[in-house]
């Protein structure tokens, strides 16, 4: 792939387009919303393993961690307020995304990303200056509003602005930035945990302002998508932007395709109500279940609480943060695998291969913990400890090139224009709902289920793999406005919903 005017050639069978510098830079800037989201995911697990942070905001948890042997290894961090610190962000996000949906449609993708950036800046300031649990959680709630707006607008922006042939790769930049954000957060936590004086956690939280400012500035610079501009009545401007991002003058075929979709979209007065119509059920059902399955893999339980999890398994504080950095690095590198293969091998191949890999790795982790880690003692020697880290990395790798990015990509490219914003809103809402549930419940589930938590997640992995085999269609190289005719009407099961 080259930047700056290399023709896509015959692979894009419908529309002439080049991979331009403008579209690449627009996607990079927009995808910084994922960088902020990832940093928020990674930073929470790190600071909640820092003694100074626990002593200030969660003294009960701090006391349990300072007296090993008195509490079950699996229950040291079981505290609803501690889980609320992490999960409050996602509760706010699922509410915010419902507000963001009509804003995305009426004001455009660009303005919605700008609003998200401003929320991120305000939330970061609140968190960094917090001196009470109430202010700390308030900051997380404000950040959650940013997540809701960013996750509503960014995946749709990326899908609409990208040429068909590389739509998957460019859309996955959102997920790639999430993984980079998690890795950066883990590295920051590793260094700030060593700072004497007990204020390292403030630096960890404050540095979130960097991706927040990047998203805000990026939203000011980029053009809105042609699809959004045309849908809102700016047809000439939309056509001009289309020529700019495609790098060619002959965009009439794609312009007419978007214009036709826009005319249909304008007739829809209630997008959410229209989502329930029979012909919209296939993308809606798949979007909802992709979000449920994505969270029930257990990935965010591991990424939120990686330092806490490794500490639970007997790693010392520094070693647990170091192990979290390793898993974060694997997460980033494996997402690059998806960027390369998603438009070559396709979506289904990545989902199915990962299902096998995630299932095996979680079963191995469950067996090792069941045999070696008891309530008040552990026999997790260096060899078994490394095996757990390797299996966690194997699990993270397979998720990162499959259910992570494709959970966002597939919904953003399969809804028709008239319900795309509403469909993305439902997608984000369901993702945040189940992320909230996992974040709020994981430490309590770990306390009660112990090693069985990994058996629980592996059963879900089996279920989602079967769902993929039978019900998720292939969407690679299909123009975004042609999904109904080229995907849904040709699927063995979903085609019966297309009769209206």
Secondary structure, 3 states (H helix, E strand, C coil): CCCCCEECHHHCCCCCCEECHHHHHHHHHHCHHHHHHHHHHHHHHHHCCCHHHHHHHCHHHHHHHHCCCCCCCCCCCCCHHHHHHHHHHHHHHHHHHHHHHHHHHHHCHHHHHHHHHHHHHHHHHHHHCCCCHHHHHHHHHHHHHHHHHHHHHHHHHHHHHCCHHHHHHHHHHHHHHHHHHHHHHHHHHHHHCCCCCCCHHHHHHHCCHHHHHHHHHHHHHCCCCHHHHHHCCCHHHHHHHHHHHHCCCCCHHHHHHHHHHHHHHHCCCCHHHHHCCHHHHHHHHHHHHHHHHHHHCCHHHHHHCHHHHHHHCCCCHHHHHHHHHHHHHHHHHHHHHHHHHCCCCCHHHHHHHHHHHHHHHHHHHHHHHHHHECCCCECCCHHHHHHHHHHHHHHHHHHHCCHHHHHHHHHHHHCCHHHHHHHHHHHHHHHHHHHHHHHHHHHHHHHHHCCHHHHHHHHHHHHHHHHHHHHCCCCCCCCHHHHHHHCHHHCCCHHHHHCC
